[in-house]
Amino acid sequence: MPVVVAVAVPVPALPALSYRVPDGMQVPPVGGRVRVPLGRRVVTGCVVGDGEDDAGGGSGPRAGSVELRDLLESLDPEPYLPGDVVHLALWVAEYYACGPGEALAAAMPPLAFSRSGSGAGFRMERVVRITLAGHDALVAGTAGRLGPRQRAALQRLAGAGDGLPAARLREDGVAAQTVARLRDRGLVTVDARRVERDPFASADAEPTGSASGAGAREPTPEQRTALEALVALAEERAFRVALLHGVTGSGKTEVYLRLARGVVAAGRRVLVLVPEIALTPAVVETFRRAFGDRVAIQHSGLSPGARHDQWHRIRRGEVAVVVGTRSAVFAPLDALGLVVVDEEHDTSYKQEESPRYHARSVAIVRAQRAGALAVLGSATPSLETFHHARRGRYRCVVMAERVHRRPLPEVQVVDMRAEAAAAGADVVLSRPLGDALEGTLARGEQALILLNRRGFAAAVLCRQCGRTLECPNCSVSLTLHRRAGRVRCHYCNYSGARPSTCAHCAGPYLDTVGFGTERIEADVAERFPGVGIARFDRDTVRRRGAGPSLLARFREGAIDVLVGTQMIAKGHDFPNVTLVGVVSADVGLQVADFRAAERTFQLLTQVAGRAGRGDRPGTAIVQSFHPEHYGIVHACRQAYGPFFDEEMRYRTALRYPPVLSMVNAVVRGRSLTDAMRDAGRLAGELRTAAAAFQVLGPAVAPISRLRGQHRAQIFLKGRNRRAMRSALRAALDANPDLGRRVIVDVDPVSLL
């Protein structure tokens, strides 16, 4: 009887496939990589189980009447990916309705599927070492028979201990021919050595290598109480979830650190997730000061080589703590005892491409399977998380005061309707914000100004025909980026030169509408000449390392005013910031999404919390055309409980999460007619199985055309996600022509 294995390959929506293990080949382990034929191609996949095992997704020893194909090569005698990570990825594939190969690709390090061989991705260097004969030649004086360059090379190597890289010798003037002659005479050896790329090489602070210096500050009474509660949960060595609900500036990171020290001391590992790459340097520095080089980092901002090497350090068991963004949830850590999801409310934890997983949910499942404690930290928890805490599913640990009992910032709301009436519709900085900024700079303090929109102007408008310049691929206006002299789509990244005439009527009367961070930066620079001003958004931090460098300059005082998008609102600690200004606080309320009020509340609360974290009190000035909106009112009062209660009344009335679960199915087509027709066919299939859930739509998506494809939406709402996923899978199986034209998003965070 032939041995059959199930193999997942990184192809969208493709289930695991069964392959026969040819005679003479060792059966590859689960988690091992294999080379397999797929159609006319040869691809690298990962073994996920027995080919007969339904849990592995295999198609059995036969696919219909077609004989199975043989594995071509087994790359790993031992599991490349640990079994627990394989099964976590398979859970992701099932829960988020994607192919297992897509989920496994998210769990693999760079280059794992692109090259064969267990050494793929490692950097190698040639190392030259002096031999015993070489030492004897120096001691016995026989080196005198050598040329001066050869003698100098031997003397250089004699004092090098473990040898020197050939590249270093070349830098020192030792030619490759000299090394070759010494090797031919048996006086040196030349070997290959693996070199680990260090992502911390440019870090501002080196690790102490000792935990003694970390957490040396005396914890506040609230931190001590919170820590006692969390330590008790961690010591149970059983799955638990706790919400650490601490106001901005209450010292949640200190609690994470002290909790991690206890977990590591007990012989277990720690995983810390942060929502943004820009937040990792400060968190990594904190943990490295406690754990030295036993900290690893995982995020897409690293070079592929550095990320690859860090992954293998984790896989070899050389680290105690992993810090990273959402993909780090798959880090190959064994003996996991603590999972921290900092700023758990942040939408960055949701991946918007397949696999469309939410790292917070995956982290909780990983903790469950490891028997570990999951700590979800936030000053503004997601409604889902706080709903679970209210119902007793999660333990809620509260820290209601800032460290050293520093006051929360005083928040002032500016009604921009009155400002526009007094100063004109084009007003950007209100009089109160401008005056406060002037006073802040005069006192030598720093300010943050938030506008959650990039670019100089939101749109380019023709005053002759009244039309705006639109993206040729998406149904959105192009944003003007004045410094680059271009208009750009923030969805497909299309860009073109700034036009001088209208594309529709050829009129020369082009004007700009709305404004973004680039405009704010320009206005502040014009009003306060000579003041250090910088901008922090996707446009200014594209280059690797630009974000941490900019934040470091701001923290050191080289920048007085930092203008940015939501990237400046989360997790940062700038003691000299005493003023936060929010321009267009209600920009998020204009989005066609039931979470608009929640996101606005979270963003305003978080960014206001950046002020007054040092010895001097802080002020936040919020500009809004809708100052009476409950999301803005409660954010300015830092009142999470009242906001939650009011928002839940709205969610309950309209049956939105967390009251029910949702699945969003987006159908794409060459025309809107095609998309709506196919979506109608899919919705009809779903309604035949809709006893356990509600089917809404189809309807035209808010962004009706994206990246050249027209889009229609279907929403499924119910309490049973499994029933909704199964119905969608059955409907797609019944309509195979839809294939890859349908995007399935389970628990969507954006409905655009």
Buried (B, 14 or more C-beta within 10 A) or exposed (E): EEBBBBBBBBBEBBBBBBBBBEEEBEEBBBBBBBBBEBEEEEBBBBBBBBBBBEEBBBBBBEEEEEEBBBBBBBBBEEBBBBEBBBBBBBBBBBBBBBBBBBBBBBBBBBBBBEEBEEEBBBEEEBBBBBBEEBBEBBEEEEBEEBEEBBBBBBBBBBEBEEBBBBEBBEEEEBEEEBBEBBBEBEBBBBEEEEBBBEBBEEBEEEBBBEBEEBBEEEBBEBBEBBBEBBBEBBEEBEBBBBBBBBBBBBBBBBBBBBBBBBBBEEEBBBBBBBBBBBBBBBBBBBBBBBBBBBBBBBBEBBEBBBBBBBBBBBBEEEBBBBBBBBBBBBBBBEEBBBBBBBBBBBBBBBBEEBBBBBBBBBBBBBBBBBBBBBBBBBBBBBBBBBBBBBEEEBBBBBBEBBBEEBEBBBBBBBBBEEBBEEBEEEBBBBEBBBEBBEBBBEEEBBBBBBBBBBBBBBBBBBEBBEBBBBBEBBBBBBBBBBEBEBBBBBBBEBBBEBBEEBBBEEBEEBEBEBBBBBBBBBBBBEEBEEBBBBBBBEBBBEEEEBBBBBBBBBBEEEBBBBBBBBBBBBBBBBEBBBBBBBBBBBBBBEBEBBBBBBBBBBBBBBBBBBBBBBEBEBBBBBBBBBBEBBBBBBBBEBBBEEBBEBBBEEBEEEEBBBBBBBBBBBBBBEEBEBBBBBBBBBBEBBEEBBEBBBBEBBBBBBBBBBBEBBBBBBBBBBEEBEBBBBBBEBBBEEBEEBEEBBBBBBBBBBBB
